[in-house]
Amino acid sequence: MNLDRISVVVTAFNEEANLARCLDSVRGFGEVIVVDSFSGDGSVGVARTRASVVYQRPYTSPPDQKNWAAARARNDWVLLLDADEALDESTRGEIEALDPGPRAGFWIRRRSDYLGRTIRGCGWQRDKVLRLYDRRRGRYPDAWVHEEVVLEGEAGWLSGRLRHTPYRDVAHHMEKIDAYTTRGARQYVERGGRAALLNMLLHPPSRFVRMYALQRGFRDGYPGLVLCLLSSYSVFLKYAKAWERARNA
């Protein structure tokens, strides 16, 4: 695919530490659009030195923000990135050589770093996102968490990976857990979830065992242990918030 025919869309909020790396990795694409959710750091300044256009827009939900951003692209094919993601050279070259044929989009696997280490287990080794797609045939459905493009047509796969740095440190991880579990609890209740108290007891230890033992998080050393423990905590917190939300309602 000619890179000039692909619009890159990046959503950001307080991502000054990652945004330059993200935007530098997509130089040469047809256009780069950044949609910022009124960051309190220097994200907008970084974006204005590298992006074709920068919008600021209140954040309501992940699908709403991404659909709104993609609708403003001038090209039909869109590469949608979070600010904590970046293309490596091999994946960039693969996209440039790509013939999409009848396919409406492409899955891309992610290689994620955590606390200074590339995570090889914990289930992260199978992480994938559908980020390169024809916006005429793809749209994010309503969701508060786990949003993914739904395509009208077939999806292919890229062999390359996105570089992903979701958390700067443990404090940042805890901050994102708080926001994510609030949205997750809302979705759970709105979709008729039940037995939040029982799930609060059973699901957190199950998540830890699955990630640390079955998905071999133990091979990732102390970063893997911290990741598995905090992931278990996030499950507990989601159900605790869901129980509280349902009680208050």
N, C-alpha and C positions, 0 to 999 in steps of 0.2 A: 504494500500500500504506500502510495506517496504520502510522506509525512505532512505535506502541505494540505492534504485533504482530511486531516484528523484534527479535531479541536480537543485540547486538553482542558478539563474542568477540575479544579482543586477546591475543596471545601476546607475551611480553616477556622480555628478558634484558639487563640493563645498558643500558637505554634511557631513562634519566632525561632526557637532552637532547631526546628526541622525544616521550615519552609524553604530556606535557601537551597538546601540539598535537593528537595523535591523539585523545585522549579528549574534548577540548573540541569537536572537530569532530562528535562523535556524541551530543552532549547532546540529550535529548528522545526518544531511542529507548526501547523498552520496558524494556530492561535493558542494562547494560554489564558484562561479565565479563572480568576480567583474570586470566590464568594466567602467573605469573612463575616462572622457572626458578632461583630463589634468587639473584637479582641481588646484586652486591656494592656497587652504588651506591644512589641514593635512589629507584629505580623503584617500590618497594613503597609508600613514603610518598606519592609522586605519585598512584599508583593508588588508594590508600585515600581520598583527598580527592575523587575524581571517579567512581569505579566503583561499581556496585551491590554487587558481591562480588569479593573478591580471593582467589585460590588460589595456593599455592606448591607446586610439584611438580617432582621431578627430570626433567630432559630426557633422553629416549632417542633420539627421532627426530622430524622435523617432522610426519609423519602421525599418530604416536601422540599427540603433544601436542595437535594440532588436533582430532582425533577425540574425545579425552577431554574437551576443553573444550566442543565443540559438543554433546556428550551431556548436559551440565549446563545447557543453555539451557532456559528454560521455554516459549519460542516455537518453532514449527516452522521458521519462516524465520530464517536466521542470516546476518549480515554479519560475515565473518571478516577481521580486519585484523592485519597485523604492526604493531608499535609505531612503525615508521618510515614508516607510511602515514597519510593523513588524507583525509577527504572535503572537497571544496570545496562552496560553497553551491549551485552549479548541479547538481552530482551528487546532493547531498542532496535538493534539490527534485525531481529526476527520479525518485528512488526513492520519494518520498512520493506522486508522481502515477502511479506504475507500476501497471498491471494485469497480473499475471503470467500469467493465463489458464492454459493447460495446461503452461507451461514450468516446469521443475524448478530452474532457476538462471539466472544472468546473468553474462556476461563483462564485465569493466570494464578499460578501458585505463589505463595509468599514465603520468604525466608525471613524470620523474625529474630531480632536481637533483644535481649533482656539483661539488664544489669551487667553490660559489657561482654555478654556471651551470646553466640548464635545458638538458639535453642533447637536441638535435634529430636527431642521427644516431647512429652506432655500433650501429645495430640497436635501440637503446632506444626509438626512435619507434614501434616495432611491439609494444612490451611489453604484455602483457595477462595478467589473472589472473581465475579464476572464484571470486568471493568472496561473492556473494549467492546463497544456494541454500536449498532446502527440505531440511533435514537428514534427513527421512524418506526422501528419494530421492537422497541424495548422501553419499559417504564418500571419505576419502583412502586410497588403496591404499598398501601398504608401499613405501617408497622412502627412500633416504638423501638424495637431492637431486632437484630438479625435481619436487617433489610437486605434484599438482593433483587437485582433486575429480573423481571419476568419478560421473556422474549416471545415474539410471534415468529417462531422459526427455530432452526437448529443452531446449537452452540458448538464451537470447536474448542481446542485447547492450544495454548502456547507451551512450549517446552521450557522457556525461561521463567524467571521468578521476579517478583517485586521485592525490593529490600524494605523491611518494615521495622520501625522502631516505635512501638506503641506507647512506651512509658519511659520517661527520663530517669526516674528513680522511684523508690518505694512510696514516697509522699505523693508523687504524681499519680502513681498507680492507685493509691487509696482515694485520691480526688476523683479519678475517673470511675472507680468502682461505685462511689456514692451516686454520681450522676446516672451511670448505666443501670444500676439496680432500681433507681426510682422509676426510670422508663420501663424497665422489665417488669416491675411490680404492677404498674399501671396496665401494661398489656396483658399480664396474667389475669388480673381481675376483670378487665373489659371483655376478655374472651371466655369468661365463665370458669376460670380456674377454681378448684376446690381443694380442701384439705391442706391449706397453707401451713398450719402448725405441724401436721405430720410430715410434710415435705421438708420443713425447716429442720426436723430431727434426722430424717433419713438421707436426704440428697447431698448435704455437704460432705459427710464422710465417704459416701459413694463416689462423689466427684474426685476427692483426693486419692482414693485407692485407684480409680481408673487412670487418672493422669500420672500419678507417681509410680505406680507398680505396673499396670497393664500397658500403659503407653510410654513406659520407660523414662519417666521424668527423672528418676534417680541418676541417669547417665549425665544429666546436665548440671551436676554439682549443686552448690549452694543456690545459684540463681534458679535452678529447676525446683528445688525444695521451696524457696520463697514463692515462686510462681504458683505451684500446686496448692500451697497453704492459702494464699490470697484468693485463688480461684474458688477454693472451697468456701472461704469466708464470703465471697460475693454471692454464692448460691444461697447461703444462710440469710444474708442481708436482703436479697430479693424477696424471699418468702416471708421474712419478718415484716418488710414494708407492705407486702401484699396483704398479710393478716391485718396489719394496722389500717390499711386503706379500706378493706372490706368492713372492719369493725366501725370505723368512723362514718362510712356510708350508711 
